[in-house]
Amino acid sequence: MSNRRAATRVRRRVAAVFGAGCCLAVLAAPAHAAGDSQVGGELLGEPGVHVQREDGAPRLPSGISALSWTVSDARSGKVLAAKNAHRELPPASTLKTLFAVTVLPRFPADQTHKVVDGDLAGIGAGSSLVGVQAGQTYTVADLWRGVFLASGNDAVHVLAHMNGSVPLTVSQMQAKAEMLGADDTHVVSPDGYDYPGQVSSAYDLALFARAGLANRDFAGYASTASAQFPGGFDAHGTYVKSFGIQNTNRLLTGAGGVHPYQGLIGVKNGYTTNAGNTLIAAATRQGRTLIVTVMNPQSGLPQAVYTEAAKLLDWGFAAAGHTESVGTLNAAPTAYHLKGIPAQAPAPAKQEQQQPPQARLKEEQKPAPAPAAHSSNTSARAWYVGGGLAVVAAASVLLLRRRTGGGRNR
C-alpha cells in the first residue's frame, strides 16, 4: 500500500471521531503512518526476494512459485526471508485470523448463544459453512471450532452479530489491523469472502498470526485437527445429531496426500477464485516457533500451497541463527509469550440427547457469564493517539464550560 494511502486512512479515521482533534492524533502517530518509512523495514518495501545469509546458511528452496511469502521468527519478530512482503492480494479465509484476534477475547468459551435467522443473513454465495442452524444453541467454543476447523463463514457471522453487528466488527478489525501496523490490509467482510477491495499481504498475515499465537485459546483452536460439532433442535423442532468436523489445513491433518508437518501449530488456510490458495503456517521445533505465509502459488501443481509452505519452514529452521534479519514484524513492540505447542482448545460442551425445547429454555434464560478479563497487546501507536485524543477531548470540555456557564441549562 502506498504511503499516501496509509496516511489518508489514518486521517479519515481520526477525523471521523474527533474532527478538529485530528491534527494532534496524526502528530502522535508513528512515522510510517505519516509517510516517512516502510512498515517492517525499508527492505521489505522493495519488490522481489530478500534474504541475507551468513556462512553455513542453506540456500532458499527452489520451486517457490507464490506471488508473495514471508518466513519469520514468532518470538523475536525477525523476518528471515520474504518475497513481495507488502504486495496487496486477496487473503481469502486467512483473514479470519484478524477476525479472531479482534473478537476472540471478547467472549468466554463457555458462553452460549441461540442462533436466530438474522445471525446468518448476508453470507456470500458459495461460502464454506460448518453447518450452524437457526434455532440451535452453541457455545462460543463451538463457534470458534467452526471458524478455525471448517472455515465456516456461518460461524463467523454468528460471532460477528454477537459482537454487535457485521459492520461494527469490520470496523473493529480495521482498527486492530492499523494498531498492529498492518497497513496493507483493507477489510470489507469479516470472513475473507471475495469482495472488491478486500486485500491483505504476506507481511500483514504474519502480524495477525503472531498476535493470535500470543493467545492460548487462539493457538489451541488453530492446532485442533478434528472435533465434534454439536447438534440440537433447530427452529422447526427437528433434532439434528452432532457430527464430526476436520481442520481444512492439510499440513495439520495430512488429508489429500499432504504429509503432516512435524511440530505444526496451525494457523489457517484459505481459498477463493480471486485469491487462489493462501496459507499461514506456524510450527515449533526445539523451542523455536516460525511463521510462514504463502499467497497464491502459480505453479499449478497439486497442493502447492502446502508443499511450498513446508519447504519454507524447513529452510527457516535450518537457517535460523545463520541469517541476518531483512525486517521485523512489529514497528512497535508487542508482547509474545507462546511456550511450545499449545494445549488443545476448550473441549466441546456435552450433548444432551433429545433434550426438549422447554428444558433448554430455562438454561437459555440464565444471564450470560461476564467476559473474562484479558490483557491487551496495545502498541505504542494506540497510547500516543489515545493520549492525544484525550487531551483534545478535555480541552473541548473546558472550552464548552467557559462558553456556556459551566454546562448548566438556561
C-alpha positions as CSV (number, residue, x, y, z in Angstrom):
1,M,0.0,0.0,0.0
2,S,1.3,3.5,-0.8
3,N,2.4,5.8,2.0
4,R,-0.2,8.3,0.8
5,R,-3.0,5.7,1.2
6,A,-1.8,4.8,4.7
7,A,-1.8,8.5,5.7
8,T,-5.2,9.1,4.2
9,R,-6.7,6.1,6.2
10,V,-5.3,7.4,9.5
11,R,-6.6,10.9,8.8
12,R,-10.1,9.8,7.9
13,R,-10.4,7.6,11.0
14,V,-9.3,10.3,13.4
15,A,-11.4,13.0,11.7
16,A,-14.5,10.8,12.0
17,V,-14.1,10.6,15.7
18,F,-12.8,14.0,16.8
19,G,-13.0,16.3,13.8
20,A,-10.7,19.2,14.6
21,G,-8.7,17.0,17.0
22,C,-7.2,15.0,14.1
23,C,-4.1,17.2,13.9
24,L,-2.9,16.2,17.4
25,A,-3.6,12.5,16.7
26,V,-1.7,12.4,13.5
27,L,1.3,14.0,15.1
28,A,1.2,11.3,17.8
29,A,1.1,8.5,15.2
30,P,4.3,6.7,14.3
31,A,6.3,8.0,11.4
32,H,5.3,5.3,8.9
33,A,1.7,6.4,9.1
34,A,2.8,9.9,8.0
35,G,4.7,8.6,5.1
36,D,8.3,8.7,6.5
37,S,9.2,4.9,6.4
38,Q,8.1,1.5,5.4
39,V,6.4,-0.7,8.0
40,G,8.8,-3.6,9.0
41,G,11.8,-2.0,7.4
42,E,12.8,-0.4,4.1
43,L,14.0,-3.6,2.5
44,L,10.6,-5.3,2.9
45,G,9.1,-2.4,1.0
46,E,11.1,-3.3,-2.1
47,P,9.8,-5.9,-4.6
48,G,11.4,-9.3,-5.1
49,V,13.1,-11.9,-2.9
50,H,15.1,-10.7,0.2
51,V,17.4,-12.8,2.3
52,Q,20.8,-12.2,4.0
53,R,22.6,-15.5,4.5
54,E,25.7,-15.9,6.5
55,D,28.3,-18.7,6.2
56,G,26.7,-22.1,6.6
57,A,23.2,-21.0,5.9
58,P,21.3,-23.1,3.3
59,R,20.1,-21.6,0.1
60,L,16.4,-20.7,-0.3
61,P,14.4,-23.7,-1.6
62,S,13.7,-23.9,-5.3
63,G,10.2,-24.1,-6.7
64,I,8.6,-21.4,-4.6
65,S,6.0,-20.0,-7.0
66,A,3.9,-18.0,-4.7
67,L,3.3,-14.3,-5.6
68,S,4.2,-13.3,-2.0
69,W,5.6,-15.1,1.0
70,T,7.4,-14.5,4.3
71,V,9.4,-16.5,6.8
72,S,9.6,-15.0,10.3
73,D,10.5,-15.9,13.9
74,A,7.4,-15.7,16.1
75,R,9.2,-14.8,19.3
76,S,11.7,-12.2,18.1
77,G,9.6,-10.9,15.2
78,K,12.5,-11.0,12.9
79,V,11.7,-11.6,9.2
80,L,14.3,-14.2,7.9
81,A,13.3,-14.0,4.3
82,A,10.5,-12.6,2.1
83,K,9.2,-12.1,-1.4
84,N,7.0,-9.1,-2.1
85,A,6.1,-8.9,1.6
86,H,3.8,-5.9,1.2
87,R,2.1,-6.8,-2.1
88,E,-1.6,-6.4,-1.6
89,L,-3.6,-9.5,-2.5
90,P,-6.9,-11.1,-1.7
91,P,-6.4,-13.0,1.5
92,A,-9.4,-15.5,1.4
93,S,-10.1,-17.2,4.7
94,T,-6.7,-16.3,6.2
95,L,-8.3,-13.0,7.1
96,K,-10.3,-15.0,9.7
97,T,-7.1,-14.7,11.8
98,L,-7.6,-11.0,12.1
99,F,-11.3,-11.6,12.9
100,A,-10.2,-14.0,15.7
101,V,-7.5,-11.6,17.1
102,T,-10.2,-8.9,17.2
103,V,-13.2,-10.8,18.6
104,L,-12.0,-13.9,20.4
105,P,-11.0,-12.2,23.6
106,R,-14.5,-10.6,23.9
107,F,-16.4,-13.7,24.9
108,P,-15.7,-16.6,27.4
109,A,-15.5,-20.0,25.7
110,D,-18.5,-21.4,27.7
111,Q,-20.9,-18.6,26.9
112,T,-23.9,-19.8,25.0
113,H,-25.8,-18.2,22.1
114,K,-29.1,-19.3,20.5
115,V,-28.8,-18.6,16.8
116,V,-31.6,-16.6,15.0
117,D,-32.2,-16.2,11.3
118,G,-30.7,-12.7,11.3
119,D,-27.3,-14.1,12.5
120,L,-27.0,-16.0,9.2
121,A,-28.0,-13.2,6.9
122,G,-25.7,-11.8,4.3
123,I,-23.4,-14.8,4.0
124,G,-21.8,-14.8,0.5
125,A,-22.9,-17.3,-2.1
126,G,-20.7,-20.4,-2.3
127,S,-19.2,-19.7,1.2
128,S,-17.6,-22.5,3.2
129,L,-20.0,-23.5,6.0
130,V,-19.7,-25.6,9.2
131,G,-23.5,-26.1,9.5
132,V,-24.7,-23.6,12.0
133,Q,-28.5,-23.7,12.2
134,A,-31.0,-21.1,13.4
135,G,-32.9,-22.2,16.5
136,Q,-29.9,-24.1,17.9
137,T,-27.8,-23.1,20.9
138,Y,-24.0,-23.2,20.7
139,T,-21.1,-22.3,23.0
140,V,-18.6,-19.8,21.9
141,A,-16.0,-22.5,21.8
142,D,-18.2,-24.5,19.4
143,L,-18.4,-21.5,17.1
144,W,-14.7,-20.9,17.2
145,R,-14.1,-24.5,16.2
146,G,-16.4,-23.9,13.3
147,V,-14.3,-20.9,12.3
148,F,-10.8,-22.5,12.6
149,L,-11.5,-26.1,11.6
150,A,-14.3,-25.8,8.9
151,S,-13.6,-22.2,8.0
152,G,-17.3,-21.7,8.5
153,N,-18.5,-18.3,7.3
154,D,-21.7,-19.1,9.1
155,A,-19.9,-19.3,12.4
156,V,-18.1,-16.1,11.7
157,H,-21.3,-14.2,11.0
158,V,-22.9,-15.5,14.3
159,L,-19.9,-14.3,16.3
160,A,-19.9,-11.0,14.5
161,H,-23.6,-10.5,15.4
162,M,-22.8,-11.4,19.0
163,N,-20.2,-8.7,18.8
164,G,-22.7,-6.1,17.8
165,S,-23.0,-6.4,14.0
166,V,-21.1,-7.3,10.9
167,P,-20.3,-3.6,10.0
168,L,-19.1,-2.9,13.6
169,T,-16.9,-6.0,13.6
170,V,-15.4,-5.0,10.2
171,S,-14.7,-1.5,11.6
172,Q,-13.0,-3.0,14.7
173,M,-11.0,-5.4,12.6
174,Q,-9.7,-2.5,10.5
175,A,-8.8,-0.6,13.7
176,K,-7.0,-3.7,15.0
177,A,-5.1,-4.1,11.8
178,E,-3.9,-0.5,11.9
179,M,-2.9,-0.8,15.6
180,L,-0.7,-3.8,14.7
181,G,0.9,-1.9,11.8
182,A,-0.9,-4.0,9.1
183,D,-1.3,-1.1,6.7
184,D,-1.7,-3.3,3.6
185,T,-5.0,-4.7,4.9
186,H,-8.4,-3.4,3.9
187,V,-11.3,-5.2,5.5
188,V,-14.7,-5.5,3.7
189,S,-16.1,-8.7,5.3
190,P,-15.0,-10.5,8.5
191,D,-14.8,-13.9,6.8
192,G,-12.4,-13.2,3.9
193,Y,-15.0,-13.6,1.2
194,D,-14.1,-12.2,-2.2
195,Y,-15.4,-8.7,-2.1
196,P,-13.9,-5.9,-4.3
197,G,-11.2,-4.0,-2.4
198,Q,-10.6,-6.6,0.3
199,V,-6.8,-7.2,0.5
200,S,-4.0,-8.0,2.8
201,S,-0.4,-9.1,2.4
202,A,2.0,-11.8,3.4
203,Y,3.6,-9.4,5.9
204,D,0.2,-8.5,7.5
205,L,-0.9,-12.1,7.7
206,A,2.3,-12.9,9.7
207,L,1.4,-10.0,12.0
208,F,-2.1,-11.4,12.6
209,A,-0.6,-14.9,13.3
210,R,1.9,-13.6,15.7
211,A,-0.6,-11.6,17.6
212,G,-3.0,-14.6,17.7
213,L,-0.5,-17.1,18.8
214,A,0.2,-15.0,21.9
215,N,-3.4,-16.0,23.0
216,R,-3.5,-19.7,24.1
217,D,-7.2,-20.1,23.0
218,F,-6.3,-18.9,19.5
219,A,-3.3,-21.3,19.4
220,G,-5.5,-24.1,20.7
221,Y,-8.2,-23.7,18.1
222,A,-5.7,-23.3,15.3
223,S,-3.9,-26.6,16.3
224,T,-7.1,-28.7,16.7
225,A,-7.3,-31.3,13.9
226,S,-10.8,-32.6,14.5
227,A,-13.8,-32.1,16.8
228,Q,-17.5,-32.8,17.2
229,F,-19.8,-30.0,16.1
230,P,-23.0,-30.0,18.2
231,G,-26.5,-30.9,17.1
232,G,-29.7,-30.0,18.8
233,F,-33.2,-28.8,18.0
234,D,-33.5,-26.4,15.1
235,A,-36.1,-23.7,14.5
236,H,-38.6,-26.3,13.3
237,G,-38.2,-28.5,16.4
238,T,-36.3,-31.1,14.4
239,Y,-33.4,-32.8,16.3
240,V,-30.1,-32.7,14.5
241,K,-27.3,-35.1,15.6
242,S,-23.8,-33.9,16.3
243,F,-21.3,-34.5,13.6
244,G,-17.5,-34.6,13.1
245,I,-15.5,-31.8,11.6
246,Q,-11.9,-31.8,10.4
247,N,-9.5,-29.0,10.1
248,T,-9.1,-27.9,6.4
249,N,-5.4,-27.2,7.0
250,R,-3.8,-30.2,5.3
251,L,-0.4,-29.7,6.8
252,L,-2.1,-30.4,10.1
253,T,-4.3,-33.3,9.2
254,G,-2.4,-35.0,6.3
255,A,-5.6,-35.0,4.2
256,G,-5.4,-35.1,0.4
257,G,-2.0,-36.8,0.3
258,V,-0.2,-34.0,2.1
259,H,2.4,-35.2,4.7
260,P,1.6,-33.7,8.2
261,Y,4.3,-31.2,9.2
262,Q,6.3,-32.1,12.3
263,G,5.6,-29.6,15.1
264,L,2.8,-27.8,13.3
265,I,0.7,-25.4,15.3
266,G,-1.7,-24.3,12.6
267,V,-2.7,-21.5,11.7
268,K,-5.2,-21.0,8.8
269,N,-5.6,-21.8,5.2
270,G,-7.9,-20.2,2.6
271,Y,-9.1,-20.4,-1.0
272,T,-11.2,-18.3,-3.3
273,T,-11.3,-17.9,-7.0
274,N,-9.7,-14.5,-6.7
275,A,-7.2,-15.2,-4.1
276,G,-6.1,-18.7,-5.2
277,N,-4.7,-20.7,-2.3
278,T,-3.4,-18.9,0.8
279,L,-1.9,-20.2,3.9
280,I,-0.5,-19.1,7.3
281,A,1.5,-22.0,8.9
282,A,3.3,-21.9,12.2
283,A,5.5,-24.7,13.6
284,T,7.7,-25.2,16.7
285,R,10.9,-27.2,16.9
286,Q,13.4,-27.2,19.7
287,G,11.9,-24.1,21.3
288,R,11.8,-22.0,18.1
289,T,8.5,-21.1,16.5
290,L,8.4,-20.0,12.9
291,I,5.6,-18.4,10.9
292,V,5.3,-18.8,7.2
293,T,2.8,-17.1,5.0
294,V,2.2,-18.1,1.4
295,M,-0.1,-16.3,-1.0
296,N,-1.3,-17.7,-4.4
297,P,1.2,-20.2,-5.7
298,Q,1.4,-20.1,-9.5
299,S,3.0,-23.5,-10.3
300,G,-0.4,-25.2,-10.9
301,L,0.9,-28.3,-9.0
302,P,-1.5,-30.1,-6.6
303,Q,-1.3,-29.0,-3.0
304,A,1.3,-26.4,-4.0
305,V,0.5,-24.0,-1.1
306,Y,1.3,-26.8,1.4
307,T,4.4,-28.0,-0.4
308,E,5.8,-24.5,-0.6
309,A,5.0,-23.7,3.0
310,A,6.7,-26.9,4.2
311,K,9.8,-26.1,2.1
312,L,10.0,-22.6,3.6
313,L,9.5,-23.9,7.2
314,D,12.3,-26.5,6.6
315,W,14.5,-23.7,5.3
316,G,13.7,-21.4,8.2
317,F,14.6,-24.0,10.9
318,A,17.8,-24.9,9.1
319,A,18.8,-21.2,8.5
320,A,17.9,-19.9,12.0
321,G,21.0,-18.4,13.5
322,H,22.7,-18.2,10.1
323,T,20.8,-15.3,8.6
324,E,20.5,-11.5,9.2
325,S,17.0,-10.1,9.6
326,V,15.6,-8.5,6.5
327,G,12.9,-6.8,8.5
328,T,10.7,-7.0,11.6
329,L,7.1,-8.0,12.2
330,N,6.5,-5.1,14.6
331,A,7.1,-1.4,14.1
332,A,6.0,-1.1,17.8
333,P,6.8,-3.8,20.4
334,T,4.1,-6.4,21.0
335,A,4.1,-9.0,23.8
336,Y,4.7,-12.6,22.8
337,H,4.5,-15.5,25.3
338,L,3.9,-18.7,23.4
339,K,5.7,-21.6,25.0
340,G,5.9,-24.6,22.8
341,I,3.0,-26.3,21.2
342,P,-0.2,-25.1,23.0
343,A,-2.8,-27.3,24.7
344,Q,-6.0,-28.1,22.8
345,A,-8.8,-25.5,22.7
346,P,-11.6,-25.8,25.2
347,A,-13.5,-29.1,24.9
348,P,-16.9,-29.2,23.3
349,A,-19.9,-29.0,25.6
350,K,-21.6,-32.3,26.3
351,Q,-24.5,-33.1,24.1
352,E,-27.8,-33.9,25.8
353,Q,-29.6,-36.4,23.7
354,Q,-33.2,-35.3,22.6
355,Q,-33.4,-32.6,25.2
356,P,-36.9,-30.9,24.8
357,P,-37.0,-27.2,23.9
358,Q,-38.8,-26.5,27.2
359,A,-35.9,-27.8,29.2
360,R,-33.4,-25.8,27.1
361,L,-35.4,-22.6,27.6
362,K,-34.6,-22.3,31.3
363,E,-30.9,-22.7,30.6
364,E,-31.0,-20.0,27.8
365,Q,-32.7,-17.6,30.2
366,K,-29.8,-17.6,32.6
367,P,-27.6,-14.5,32.3
368,A,-24.6,-15.0,30.2
369,P,-21.2,-15.1,32.1
370,A,-19.3,-11.8,32.1
371,P,-16.5,-11.8,29.6
372,A,-13.2,-12.9,31.0
373,A,-10.6,-10.2,31.6
374,H,-7.8,-10.3,29.1
375,S,-4.6,-8.5,28.6
376,S,-4.2,-6.2,25.6
377,N,-1.2,-6.0,23.3
378,T,-1.6,-2.3,23.0
379,S,1.0,-0.8,20.8
380,A,2.8,2.5,21.3
381,R,0.7,3.9,18.5
382,A,-2.5,3.3,20.4
383,W,-1.1,5.0,23.5
384,Y,0.1,8.1,21.6
385,V,-3.1,8.5,19.7
386,G,-5.3,7.7,22.7
387,G,-3.4,10.2,24.9
388,G,-3.6,12.9,22.2
389,L,-7.3,12.4,21.7
390,A,-7.9,12.5,25.5
391,V,-6.1,15.9,25.7
392,V,-8.3,17.2,22.8
393,A,-11.5,16.0,24.5
394,A,-10.5,17.5,27.8
395,A,-9.7,20.9,26.2
396,S,-13.0,20.8,24.4
397,V,-15.0,20.2,27.6
398,L,-13.2,23.1,29.3
399,L,-13.9,25.5,26.4
400,L,-17.5,24.4,26.3
401,R,-17.9,25.1,30.1
402,R,-16.4,28.6,29.7
403,R,-18.8,29.4,26.9
404,T,-22.0,28.0,28.4
405,G,-21.5,28.9,32.0
406,G,-20.4,25.5,33.3
407,G,-22.8,23.5,31.2
408,R,-26.0,24.5,33.1
409,N,-29.3,24.7,31.3
410,R,-30.6,28.2,30.6
